[in-house]
Amino acid sequence: MAVHGAPPKRKEIYKYEAPWPLYSMNWSVRPDKRFRLALGSFVEEYNNKVQVVSLDEDTSEFSAKSTFDHPYPTTKIMWIPDSKGVFPDLLATSGDYLRVWRAGEPETRLECVLNNNKNSDFCAPLTSFDWNEVDPNLIGTSSIDTTCTIWGLETGQVLGRVNLVTGHVKTQLIAHDKEVYDIAFSRAGGGRDMFASVGADGSVRMFDLRHLEHSTIIYEDPQHTPLLRLAWNKQDPNYLATVAMDACEVIILDVRVPCTPVARLNNHRACVNGIAWAPHSSCHICTAGDDHQALIWDIQQMPRAIEDPILAYTAAEGEINQIQWGATQPDWIAICYNKALEILRV
């Protein structure tokens, strides 16, 4: 029997169908922009797109708020990690270069293109980047030219005057023997200076901006299989996850016990494409892959073996190539497959 005045049942899944195949995707962090995400197209040609979409909580529909051109597909998109809403409303993209954009509806404006190959026509594409949560004026990029670059941004927070964002190279270092595929800042030691990277040489390496003369090898793949992705636990900076090329498992590492995985999560039946730690819990991680599955794991019994995930979403209609767990919306996970974005309540 319907109870009058009862709230409508909340949906558990919202879906958005984009005009093109999707690859990169990221949740907005600002408190005043709930359920806003940025999406990057994956079209194998020069002309690609970035689109900002948001969910209307009254109509339960996603709509595009801004669409803009991007050269080549974006390898990563990130909103400025500004949970208080005090910085300009910026997002960054990596591809041929690092670009910083100022979000607007309907017009999103390019603020700056950051390129440290000033003397060359050749550019070494960027595979990934990370935006420092403690100091949003720091962005680290990883490149196929074996280097990582740490950029300093000047976001000029002057009210009443539109300030262009500018950036400069703080440091560039040779991080690996081969291509670098991912980079991520750690929350350890104040959260500003430590970062790790993974690459085609099959190693996870950790760096400290205060002591760049040496790095620490946290893990090396026994077969030297390239490592593609890297993600730090959001609550416990001792743990990080990585995934090797074409691997069906995710490796969990403890920086206090280098070179020995503390856990292997291996229920996927095809290669893993994405990993996302819970923003609010140290023992939950989500993985997604070509088997159309997104799996949530509870790892608190490590180092005892973790046999099975605690939650499995198996209704994706394609290979899931991207997964993001919303920092300001910890109840929601976003995935991309084919042309679809879905957000799932967990």
Contacts in CASP RR format, 6 or more apart in sequence:
PFRMAT RR
TARGET T0000
AUTHOR 0000-0000-0000
METHOD contacts of the structure
MODEL  1
MAVHGAPPKRKEIYKYEAPWPLYSMNWSVRPDKRFRLALGSFVEEYNNKV
QVVSLDEDTSEFSAKSTFDHPYPTTKIMWIPDSKGVFPDLLATSGDYLRV
WRAGEPETRLECVLNNNKNSDFCAPLTSFDWNEVDPNLIGTSSIDTTCTI
WGLETGQVLGRVNLVTGHVKTQLIAHDKEVYDIAFSRAGGGRDMFASVGA
DGSVRMFDLRHLEHSTIIYEDPQHTPLLRLAWNKQDPNYLATVAMDACEV
IILDVRVPCTPVARLNNHRACVNGIAWAPHSSCHICTAGDDHQALIWDIQ
QMPRAIEDPILAYTAAEGEINQIQWGATQPDWIAICYNKALEILRV
10 345 0 8 1.000
11 60 0 8 1.000
11 345 0 8 1.000
12 344 0 8 1.000
12 345 0 8 1.000
13 342 0 8 1.000
13 343 0 8 1.000
13 344 0 8 1.000
13 345 0 8 1.000
14 55 0 8 1.000
14 60 0 8 1.000
14 62 0 8 1.000
14 342 0 8 1.000
14 343 0 8 1.000
15 62 0 8 1.000
15 340 0 8 1.000
15 341 0 8 1.000
15 342 0 8 1.000
16 53 0 8 1.000
16 62 0 8 1.000
16 340 0 8 1.000
16 341 0 8 1.000
16 342 0 8 1.000
17 339 0 8 1.000
17 340 0 8 1.000
18 39 0 8 1.000
18 41 0 8 1.000
18 51 0 8 1.000
18 339 0 8 1.000
18 340 0 8 1.000
18 341 0 8 1.000
19 41 0 8 1.000
19 49 0 8 1.000
19 339 0 8 1.000
20 41 0 8 1.000
20 42 0 8 1.000
20 43 0 8 1.000
20 48 0 8 1.000
20 49 0 8 1.000
20 339 0 8 1.000
21 41 0 8 1.000
21 42 0 8 1.000
21 43 0 8 1.000
21 338 0 8 1.000
21 339 0 8 1.000
22 39 0 8 1.000
22 40 0 8 1.000
22 41 0 8 1.000
22 42 0 8 1.000
22 321 0 8 1.000
22 322 0 8 1.000
22 336 0 8 1.000
22 337 0 8 1.000
22 338 0 8 1.000
22 339 0 8 1.000
22 340 0 8 1.000
22 341 0 8 1.000
23 40 0 8 1.000
23 41 0 8 1.000
23 42 0 8 1.000
23 73 0 8 1.000
23 74 0 8 1.000
23 321 0 8 1.000
23 322 0 8 1.000
23 336 0 8 1.000
24 38 0 8 1.000
24 39 0 8 1.000
24 40 0 8 1.000
24 42 0 8 1.000
24 73 0 8 1.000
24 74 0 8 1.000
24 75 0 8 1.000
24 76 0 8 1.000
24 77 0 8 1.000
24 93 0 8 1.000
24 322 0 8 1.000
25 37 0 8 1.000
25 38 0 8 1.000
25 39 0 8 1.000
25 40 0 8 1.000
25 77 0 8 1.000
25 322 0 8 1.000
25 324 0 8 1.000
25 334 0 8 1.000
25 336 0 8 1.000
25 341 0 8 1.000
26 37 0 8 1.000
26 38 0 8 1.000
26 76 0 8 1.000
26 77 0 8 1.000
26 78 0 8 1.000
26 79 0 8 1.000
26 91 0 8 1.000
26 324 0 8 1.000
27 36 0 8 1.000
27 37 0 8 1.000
27 79 0 8 1.000
27 324 0 8 1.000
27 325 0 8 1.000
27 326 0 8 1.000
27 327 0 8 1.000
27 328 0 8 1.000
27 329 0 8 1.000
27 334 0 8 1.000
28 36 0 8 1.000
28 37 0 8 1.000
28 38 0 8 1.000
28 79 0 8 1.000
28 328 0 8 1.000
29 79 0 8 1.000
29 80 0 8 1.000
29 81 0 8 1.000
29 82 0 8 1.000
29 83 0 8 1.000
29 327 0 8 1.000
29 328 0 8 1.000
30 36 0 8 1.000
30 79 0 8 1.000
30 82 0 8 1.000
30 83 0 8 1.000
30 85 0 8 1.000
30 89 0 8 1.000
30 328 0 8 1.000
31 83 0 8 1.000
31 84 0 8 1.000
31 85 0 8 1.000
31 328 0 8 1.000
32 85 0 8 1.000
33 54 0 8 1.000
33 89 0 8 1.000
34 55 0 8 1.000
34 57 0 8 1.000
34 328 0 8 1.000
34 329 0 8 1.000
35 54 0 8 1.000
35 55 0 8 1.000
35 57 0 8 1.000
35 329 0 8 1.000
35 332 0 8 1.000
35 343 0 8 1.000
36 52 0 8 1.000
36 53 0 8 1.000
36 54 0 8 1.000
36 55 0 8 1.000
36 65 0 8 1.000
37 52 0 8 1.000
37 53 0 8 1.000
37 54 0 8 1.000
37 324 0 8 1.000
37 334 0 8 1.000
37 341 0 8 1.000
37 343 0 8 1.000
38 50 0 8 1.000
38 51 0 8 1.000
38 52 0 8 1.000
38 53 0 8 1.000
38 77 0 8 1.000
38 79 0 8 1.000
38 91 0 8 1.000
39 50 0 8 1.000
39 51 0 8 1.000
39 52 0 8 1.000
39 53 0 8 1.000
39 77 0 8 1.000
39 336 0 8 1.000
39 341 0 8 1.000
40 48 0 8 1.000
40 49 0 8 1.000
40 50 0 8 1.000
40 51 0 8 1.000
40 70 0 8 1.000
40 73 0 8 1.000
40 74 0 8 1.000
40 77 0 8 1.000
40 93 0 8 1.000
41 48 0 8 1.000
41 49 0 8 1.000
41 50 0 8 1.000
41 51 0 8 1.000
41 70 0 8 1.000
41 73 0 8 1.000
41 74 0 8 1.000
42 48 0 8 1.000
42 73 0 8 1.000
42 321 0 8 1.000
43 49 0 8 1.000
43 73 0 8 1.000
44 73 0 8 1.000
46 71 0 8 1.000
46 72 0 8 1.000
47 69 0 8 1.000
47 71 0 8 1.000
48 69 0 8 1.000
48 70 0 8 1.000
48 71 0 8 1.000
48 72 0 8 1.000
48 73 0 8 1.000
48 74 0 8 1.000
49 67 0 8 1.000
49 68 0 8 1.000
49 69 0 8 1.000
49 70 0 8 1.000
50 67 0 8 1.000
50 68 0 8 1.000
50 70 0 8 1.000
50 74 0 8 1.000
50 77 0 8 1.000
50 93 0 8 1.000
50 101 0 8 1.000
50 108 0 8 1.000
51 64 0 8 1.000
51 66 0 8 1.000
51 67 0 8 1.000
51 68 0 8 1.000
52 64 0 8 1.000
52 65 0 8 1.000
52 66 0 8 1.000
52 67 0 8 1.000
52 91 0 8 1.000
52 103 0 8 1.000
52 104 0 8 1.000
52 105 0 8 1.000
52 108 0 8 1.000
53 62 0 8 1.000
53 63 0 8 1.000
53 64 0 8 1.000
53 65 0 8 1.000
53 341 0 8 1.000
54 62 0 8 1.000
54 63 0 8 1.000
54 65 0 8 1.000
55 61 0 8 1.000
55 62 0 8 1.000
55 343 0 8 1.000
56 62 0 8 1.000
56 63 0 8 1.000
62 341 0 8 1.000
65 104 0 8 1.000
65 105 0 8 1.000
65 106 0 8 1.000
66 103 0 8 1.000
66 104 0 8 1.000
66 105 0 8 1.000
66 106 0 8 1.000
66 107 0 8 1.000
66 108 0 8 1.000
67 106 0 8 1.000
68 101 0 8 1.000
68 107 0 8 1.000
68 108 0 8 1.000
70 93 0 8 1.000
70 99 0 8 1.000
71 95 0 8 1.000
71 96 0 8 1.000
72 95 0 8 1.000
72 96 0 8 1.000
72 125 0 8 1.000
73 95 0 8 1.000
74 93 0 8 1.000
74 94 0 8 1.000
74 95 0 8 1.000
75 94 0 8 1.000
75 95 0 8 1.000
75 125 0 8 1.000
75 126 0 8 1.000
75 127 0 8 1.000
75 128 0 8 1.000
76 93 0 8 1.000
76 94 0 8 1.000
76 128 0 8 1.000
76 129 0 8 1.000
77 91 0 8 1.000
77 92 0 8 1.000
77 93 0 8 1.000
78 91 0 8 1.000
78 92 0 8 1.000
78 129 0 8 1.000
78 130 0 8 1.000
78 131 0 8 1.000
79 90 0 8 1.000
79 91 0 8 1.000
80 87 0 8 1.000
80 88 0 8 1.000
80 89 0 8 1.000
80 90 0 8 1.000
80 91 0 8 1.000
80 92 0 8 1.000
80 131 0 8 1.000
80 136 0 8 1.000
81 131 0 8 1.000
81 132 0 8 1.000
81 133 0 8 1.000
81 136 0 8 1.000
81 327 0 8 1.000
82 136 0 8 1.000
83 327 0 8 1.000
83 328 0 8 1.000
86 157 0 8 1.000
87 136 0 8 1.000
87 155 0 8 1.000
87 157 0 8 1.000
88 102 0 8 1.000
88 155 0 8 1.000
88 156 0 8 1.000
88 157 0 8 1.000
88 163 0 8 1.000
88 165 0 8 1.000
89 102 0 8 1.000
89 103 0 8 1.000
89 104 0 8 1.000
90 100 0 8 1.000
90 101 0 8 1.000
90 102 0 8 1.000
90 103 0 8 1.000
90 111 0 8 1.000
90 155 0 8 1.000
90 165 0 8 1.000
91 100 0 8 1.000
91 101 0 8 1.000
91 103 0 8 1.000
91 108 0 8 1.000
92 98 0 8 1.000
92 99 0 8 1.000
92 100 0 8 1.000
92 101 0 8 1.000
92 129 0 8 1.000
92 131 0 8 1.000
92 139 0 8 1.000
93 99 0 8 1.000
93 101 0 8 1.000
94 126 0 8 1.000
94 127 0 8 1.000
94 128 0 8 1.000
94 129 0 8 1.000
94 141 0 8 1.000
95 125 0 8 1.000
95 126 0 8 1.000
96 123 0 8 1.000
96 125 0 8 1.000
96 126 0 8 1.000
97 113 0 8 1.000
97 114 0 8 1.000
97 115 0 8 1.000
97 123 0 8 1.000
97 126 0 8 1.000
98 113 0 8 1.000
98 114 0 8 1.000
98 115 0 8 1.000
98 126 0 8 1.000
98 129 0 8 1.000
98 139 0 8 1.000
98 141 0 8 1.000
98 151 0 8 1.000
99 110 0 8 1.000
99 112 0 8 1.000
99 113 0 8 1.000
99 114 0 8 1.000
100 110 0 8 1.000
100 111 0 8 1.000
100 112 0 8 1.000
100 114 0 8 1.000
100 153 0 8 1.000
100 165 0 8 1.000
101 108 0 8 1.000
101 109 0 8 1.000
101 110 0 8 1.000
101 111 0 8 1.000
102 108 0 8 1.000
102 109 0 8 1.000
102 111 0 8 1.000
102 165 0 8 1.000
111 164 0 8 1.000
111 165 0 8 1.000
112 164 0 8 1.000
112 165 0 8 1.000
112 166 0 8 1.000
112 167 0 8 1.000
114 139 0 8 1.000
114 141 0 8 1.000
114 151 0 8 1.000
114 167 0 8 1.000
115 123 0 8 1.000
116 149 0 8 1.000
116 169 0 8 1.000
116 172 0 8 1.000
117 123 0 8 1.000
117 124 0 8 1.000
124 143 0 8 1.000
124 144 0 8 1.000
124 145 0 8 1.000
124 147 0 8 1.000
125 143 0 8 1.000
125 144 0 8 1.000
126 141 0 8 1.000
126 142 0 8 1.000
126 143 0 8 1.000
127 142 0 8 1.000
127 143 0 8 1.000
127 144 0 8 1.000
127 179 0 8 1.000
127 180 0 8 1.000
127 181 0 8 1.000
127 182 0 8 1.000
128 141 0 8 1.000
128 142 0 8 1.000
128 181 0 8 1.000
128 182 0 8 1.000
128 183 0 8 1.000
129 139 0 8 1.000
129 140 0 8 1.000
129 141 0 8 1.000
129 142 0 8 1.000
129 183 0 8 1.000
130 139 0 8 1.000
130 140 0 8 1.000
130 183 0 8 1.000
130 184 0 8 1.000
130 185 0 8 1.000
130 195 0 8 1.000
131 138 0 8 1.000
131 139 0 8 1.000
131 140 0 8 1.000
132 138 0 8 1.000
132 139 0 8 1.000
132 140 0 8 1.000
132 185 0 8 1.000
132 191 0 8 1.000
132 192 0 8 1.000
133 185 0 8 1.000
133 187 0 8 1.000
133 191 0 8 1.000
134 185 0 8 1.000
134 187 0 8 1.000
134 190 0 8 1.000
134 191 0 8 1.000
134 192 0 8 1.000
135 192 0 8 1.000
136 153 0 8 1.000
136 155 0 8 1.000
137 152 0 8 1.000
137 153 0 8 1.000
137 154 0 8 1.000
137 155 0 8 1.000
138 150 0 8 1.000
138 151 0 8 1.000
138 152 0 8 1.000
138 153 0 8 1.000
138 170 0 8 1.000
138 185 0 8 1.000
138 192 0 8 1.000
139 150 0 8 1.000
139 151 0 8 1.000
139 152 0 8 1.000
139 153 0 8 1.000
140 148 0 8 1.000
140 149 0 8 1.000
140 150 0 8 1.000
140 151 0 8 1.000
140 183 0 8 1.000
140 185 0 8 1.000
140 195 0 8 1.000
141 148 0 8 1.000
141 149 0 8 1.000
141 151 0 8 1.000
141 183 0 8 1.000
142 148 0 8 1.000
142 175 0 8 1.000
142 180 0 8 1.000
142 181 0 8 1.000
142 182 0 8 1.000
142 183 0 8 1.000
142 197 0 8 1.000
142 199 0 8 1.000
143 149 0 8 1.000
143 179 0 8 1.000
143 180 0 8 1.000
144 179 0 8 1.000
144 180 0 8 1.000
145 179 0 8 1.000
146 174 0 8 1.000
146 175 0 8 1.000
146 176 0 8 1.000
146 177 0 8 1.000
146 178 0 8 1.000
146 179 0 8 1.000
146 180 0 8 1.000
147 172 0 8 1.000
147 173 0 8 1.000
147 174 0 8 1.000
147 175 0 8 1.000
147 180 0 8 1.000
148 172 0 8 1.000
148 173 0 8 1.000
148 175 0 8 1.000
148 180 0 8 1.000
148 183 0 8 1.000
148 195 0 8 1.000
148 197 0 8 1.000
148 207 0 8 1.000
149 169 0 8 1.000
149 171 0 8 1.000
149 172 0 8 1.000
149 173 0 8 1.000
150 169 0 8 1.000
150 170 0 8 1.000
150 171 0 8 1.000
150 172 0 8 1.000
150 195 0 8 1.000
150 209 0 8 1.000
151 167 0 8 1.000
151 168 0 8 1.000
151 169 0 8 1.000
151 170 0 8 1.000
152 167 0 8 1.000
152 168 0 8 1.000
152 169 0 8 1.000
152 170 0 8 1.000
153 165 0 8 1.000
153 166 0 8 1.000
153 167 0 8 1.000
154 165 0 8 1.000
154 166 0 8 1.000
154 167 0 8 1.000
154 168 0 8 1.000
155 163 0 8 1.000
155 165 0 8 1.000
156 163 0 8 1.000
156 165 0 8 1.000
157 163 0 8 1.000
170 209 0 8 1.000
171 209 0 8 1.000
171 212 0 8 1.000
173 207 0 8 1.000
173 212 0 8 1.000
175 183 0 8 1.000
175 197 0 8 1.000
175 205 0 8 1.000
175 207 0 8 1.000
175 215 0 8 1.000
176 197 0 8 1.000
176 199 0 8 1.000
176 200 0 8 1.000
176 201 0 8 1.000
176 203 0 8 1.000
176 205 0 8 1.000
177 201 0 8 1.000
178 199 0 8 1.000
178 200 0 8 1.000
178 201 0 8 1.000
178 226 0 8 1.000
179 199 0 8 1.000
179 200 0 8 1.000
179 226 0 8 1.000
180 197 0 8 1.000
180 198 0 8 1.000
180 199 0 8 1.000
180 200 0 8 1.000
181 198 0 8 1.000
181 199 0 8 1.000
181 200 0 8 1.000
181 226 0 8 1.000
181 227 0 8 1.000
181 228 0 8 1.000
181 229 0 8 1.000
182 197 0 8 1.000
182 198 0 8 1.000
182 199 0 8 1.000
182 227 0 8 1.000
182 228 0 8 1.000
182 229 0 8 1.000
182 230 0 8 1.000
183 195 0 8 1.000
183 196 0 8 1.000
183 197 0 8 1.000
183 230 0 8 1.000
184 195 0 8 1.000
184 196 0 8 1.000
184 197 0 8 1.000
184 230 0 8 1.000
184 231 0 8 1.000
184 232 0 8 1.000
184 240 0 8 1.000
185 191 0 8 1.000
185 192 0 8 1.000
185 194 0 8 1.000
185 195 0 8 1.000
185 232 0 8 1.000
186 194 0 8 1.000
186 195 0 8 1.000
186 196 0 8 1.000
186 206 0 8 1.000
186 232 0 8 1.000
186 237 0 8 1.000
186 240 0 8 1.000
187 232 0 8 1.000
187 234 0 8 1.000
187 237 0 8 1.000
188 194 0 8 1.000
188 237 0 8 1.000
188 238 0 8 1.000
188 255 0 8 1.000
189 237 0 8 1.000
191 237 0 8 1.000
192 209 0 8 1.000
193 208 0 8 1.000
193 209 0 8 1.000
193 210 0 8 1.000
194 206 0 8 1.000
194 207 0 8 1.000
194 208 0 8 1.000
194 209 0 8 1.000
194 237 0 8 1.000
195 206 0 8 1.000
195 207 0 8 1.000
195 209 0 8 1.000
196 204 0 8 1.000
196 205 0 8 1.000
196 206 0 8 1.000
196 207 0 8 1.000
196 218 0 8 1.000
196 230 0 8 1.000
196 232 0 8 1.000
196 240 0 8 1.000
197 204 0 8 1.000
197 205 0 8 1.000
197 207 0 8 1.000
197 230 0 8 1.000
198 204 0 8 1.000
198 205 0 8 1.000
198 227 0 8 1.000
198 228 0 8 1.000
198 229 0 8 1.000
198 230 0 8 1.000
198 242 0 8 1.000
199 226 0 8 1.000
199 227 0 8 1.000
199 228 0 8 1.000
200 226 0 8 1.000
201 224 0 8 1.000
201 226 0 8 1.000
202 220 0 8 1.000
202 221 0 8 1.000
202 224 0 8 1.000
202 225 0 8 1.000
202 226 0 8 1.000
202 227 0 8 1.000
202 244 0 8 1.000
203 217 0 8 1.000
203 218 0 8 1.000
203 219 0 8 1.000
203 220 0 8 1.000
203 221 0 8 1.000
203 227 0 8 1.000
204 217 0 8 1.000
204 218 0 8 1.000
204 219 0 8 1.000
204 220 0 8 1.000
204 227 0 8 1.000
204 230 0 8 1.000
204 240 0 8 1.000
204 242 0 8 1.000
204 253 0 8 1.000
205 215 0 8 1.000
205 216 0 8 1.000
205 217 0 8 1.000
205 218 0 8 1.000
206 215 0 8 1.000
206 216 0 8 1.000
206 217 0 8 1.000
206 218 0 8 1.000
206 255 0 8 1.000
207 215 0 8 1.000
207 216 0 8 1.000
216 255 0 8 1.000
216 258 0 8 1.000
217 258 0 8 1.000
217 259 0 8 1.000
218 240 0 8 1.000
218 253 0 8 1.000
218 255 0 8 1.000
218 258 0 8 1.000
218 259 0 8 1.000
219 242 0 8 1.000
219 251 0 8 1.000
219 253 0 8 1.000
219 258 0 8 1.000
219 259 0 8 1.000
219 261 0 8 1.000
220 259 0 8 1.000
221 227 0 8 1.000
221 244 0 8 1.000
225 244 0 8 1.000
225 245 0 8 1.000
225 246 0 8 1.000
225 247 0 8 1.000
226 244 0 8 1.000
226 245 0 8 1.000
227 242 0 8 1.000
227 243 0 8 1.000
227 244 0 8 1.000
227 245 0 8 1.000
228 243 0 8 1.000
228 244 0 8 1.000
228 245 0 8 1.000
229 241 0 8 1.000
229 242 0 8 1.000
229 243 0 8 1.000
229 273 0 8 1.000
229 274 0 8 1.000
229 275 0 8 1.000
230 240 0 8 1.000
230 241 0 8 1.000
230 242 0 8 1.000
231 240 0 8 1.000
231 241 0 8 1.000
231 242 0 8 1.000
231 275 0 8 1.000
231 276 0 8 1.000
231 277 0 8 1.000
231 285 0 8 1.000
232 239 0 8 1.000
232 240 0 8 1.000
232 277 0 8 1.000
233 239 0 8 1.000
233 240 0 8 1.000
233 241 0 8 1.000
233 277 0 8 1.000
233 282 0 8 1.000
233 285 0 8 1.000
234 277 0 8 1.000
234 278 0 8 1.000
234 279 0 8 1.000
234 280 0 8 1.000
234 282 0 8 1.000
234 327 0 8 1.000
235 277 0 8 1.000
235 278 0 8 1.000
235 280 0 8 1.000
235 281 0 8 1.000
235 282 0 8 1.000
236 282 0 8 1.000
237 255 0 8 1.000
238 254 0 8 1.000
238 255 0 8 1.000
238 256 0 8 1.000
239 252 0 8 1.000
239 253 0 8 1.000
239 254 0 8 1.000
239 255 0 8 1.000
239 262 0 8 1.000
239 282 0 8 1.000
240 252 0 8 1.000
240 253 0 8 1.000
240 255 0 8 1.000
241 250 0 8 1.000
241 251 0 8 1.000
241 252 0 8 1.000
241 253 0 8 1.000
241 275 0 8 1.000
241 277 0 8 1.000
241 285 0 8 1.000
242 250 0 8 1.000
242 251 0 8 1.000
242 253 0 8 1.000
242 275 0 8 1.000
243 249 0 8 1.000
243 250 0 8 1.000
243 251 0 8 1.000
243 272 0 8 1.000
243 273 0 8 1.000
243 274 0 8 1.000
243 275 0 8 1.000
243 287 0 8 1.000
244 251 0 8 1.000
245 271 0 8 1.000
246 271 0 8 1.000
247 271 0 8 1.000
247 272 0 8 1.000
248 266 0 8 1.000
248 268 0 8 1.000
248 269 0 8 1.000
248 270 0 8 1.000
248 271 0 8 1.000
248 272 0 8 1.000
249 264 0 8 1.000
249 265 0 8 1.000
249 266 0 8 1.000
249 268 0 8 1.000
249 272 0 8 1.000
250 264 0 8 1.000
250 265 0 8 1.000
250 266 0 8 1.000
250 272 0 8 1.000
250 275 0 8 1.000
250 285 0 8 1.000
250 287 0 8 1.000
251 261 0 8 1.000
251 263 0 8 1.000
251 264 0 8 1.000
252 261 0 8 1.000
252 262 0 8 1.000
252 263 0 8 1.000
252 264 0 8 1.000
252 265 0 8 1.000
252 285 0 8 1.000
252 299 0 8 1.000
252 302 0 8 1.000
253 261 0 8 1.000
253 262 0 8 1.000
254 262 0 8 1.000
262 302 0 8 1.000
262 303 0 8 1.000
263 299 0 8 1.000
263 302 0 8 1.000
263 303 0 8 1.000
263 305 0 8 1.000
263 306 0 8 1.000
265 285 0 8 1.000
265 287 0 8 1.000
265 295 0 8 1.000
265 297 0 8 1.000
265 299 0 8 1.000
265 306 0 8 1.000
265 309 0 8 1.000
267 295 0 8 1.000
267 308 0 8 1.000
267 309 0 8 1.000
267 312 0 8 1.000
268 287 0 8 1.000
268 289 0 8 1.000
268 291 0 8 1.000
268 293 0 8 1.000
268 295 0 8 1.000
269 291 0 8 1.000
269 293 0 8 1.000
270 289 0 8 1.000
270 290 0 8 1.000
270 291 0 8 1.000
270 319 0 8 1.000
271 289 0 8 1.000
271 290 0 8 1.000
272 287 0 8 1.000
272 288 0 8 1.000
272 289 0 8 1.000
273 288 0 8 1.000
273 289 0 8 1.000
273 290 0 8 1.000
273 319 0 8 1.000
273 320 0 8 1.000
273 321 0 8 1.000
273 322 0 8 1.000
273 323 0 8 1.000
274 287 0 8 1.000
274 288 0 8 1.000
274 289 0 8 1.000
274 320 0 8 1.000
274 321 0 8 1.000
274 322 0 8 1.000
274 323 0 8 1.000
275 285 0 8 1.000
275 286 0 8 1.000
275 287 0 8 1.000
275 288 0 8 1.000
275 323 0 8 1.000
276 285 0 8 1.000
276 286 0 8 1.000
276 287 0 8 1.000
276 323 0 8 1.000
276 324 0 8 1.000
276 325 0 8 1.000
276 333 0 8 1.000
277 284 0 8 1.000
277 285 0 8 1.000
277 286 0 8 1.000
277 325 0 8 1.000
278 284 0 8 1.000
278 285 0 8 1.000
278 286 0 8 1.000
278 325 0 8 1.000
278 330 0 8 1.000
279 325 0 8 1.000
279 326 0 8 1.000
279 327 0 8 1.000
279 328 0 8 1.000
279 330 0 8 1.000
280 330 0 8 1.000
281 330 0 8 1.000
283 298 0 8 1.000
283 299 0 8 1.000
283 300 0 8 1.000
284 296 0 8 1.000
284 297 0 8 1.000
284 298 0 8 1.000
284 299 0 8 1.000
285 296 0 8 1.000
285 297 0 8 1.000
285 299 0 8 1.000
286 294 0 8 1.000
286 295 0 8 1.000
286 296 0 8 1.000
286 297 0 8 1.000
286 323 0 8 1.000
286 325 0 8 1.000
286 333 0 8 1.000
286 346 0 8 1.000
287 294 0 8 1.000
287 295 0 8 1.000
287 297 0 8 1.000
287 309 0 8 1.000
287 323 0 8 1.000
288 294 0 8 1.000
288 295 0 8 1.000
288 320 0 8 1.000
288 321 0 8 1.000
288 322 0 8 1.000
288 323 0 8 1.000
288 335 0 8 1.000
289 319 0 8 1.000
289 320 0 8 1.000
289 321 0 8 1.000
290 319 0 8 1.000
290 320 0 8 1.000
291 319 0 8 1.000
292 314 0 8 1.000
292 316 0 8 1.000
292 317 0 8 1.000
292 318 0 8 1.000
292 319 0 8 1.000
292 320 0 8 1.000
292 337 0 8 1.000
293 312 0 8 1.000
293 313 0 8 1.000
293 314 0 8 1.000
293 316 0 8 1.000
293 320 0 8 1.000
294 312 0 8 1.000
294 313 0 8 1.000
294 316 0 8 1.000
294 320 0 8 1.000
294 323 0 8 1.000
294 333 0 8 1.000
294 335 0 8 1.000
294 344 0 8 1.000
295 309 0 8 1.000
295 311 0 8 1.000
295 312 0 8 1.000
295 313 0 8 1.000
296 309 0 8 1.000
296 310 0 8 1.000
296 311 0 8 1.000
296 312 0 8 1.000
296 333 0 8 1.000
296 346 0 8 1.000
297 306 0 8 1.000
297 309 0 8 1.000
297 310 0 8 1.000
298 306 0 8 1.000
298 310 0 8 1.000
299 306 0 8 1.000
311 346 0 8 1.000
313 335 0 8 1.000
313 344 0 8 1.000
316 335 0 8 1.000
316 337 0 8 1.000
316 340 0 8 1.000
316 342 0 8 1.000
317 337 0 8 1.000
317 338 0 8 1.000
317 340 0 8 1.000
318 337 0 8 1.000
318 338 0 8 1.000
319 337 0 8 1.000
319 338 0 8 1.000
320 335 0 8 1.000
320 336 0 8 1.000
320 337 0 8 1.000
321 336 0 8 1.000
321 337 0 8 1.000
322 334 0 8 1.000
322 335 0 8 1.000
322 336 0 8 1.000
323 333 0 8 1.000
323 334 0 8 1.000
323 335 0 8 1.000
323 336 0 8 1.000
324 333 0 8 1.000
324 334 0 8 1.000
325 332 0 8 1.000
325 333 0 8 1.000
325 334 0 8 1.000
326 332 0 8 1.000
326 333 0 8 1.000
326 334 0 8 1.000
331 345 0 8 1.000
331 346 0 8 1.000
332 343 0 8 1.000
332 344 0 8 1.000
332 345 0 8 1.000
332 346 0 8 1.000
333 343 0 8 1.000
333 344 0 8 1.000
333 346 0 8 1.000
334 341 0 8 1.000
334 342 0 8 1.000
334 343 0 8 1.000
334 344 0 8 1.000
335 341 0 8 1.000
335 342 0 8 1.000
335 343 0 8 1.000
335 344 0 8 1.000
336 342 0 8 1.000
END
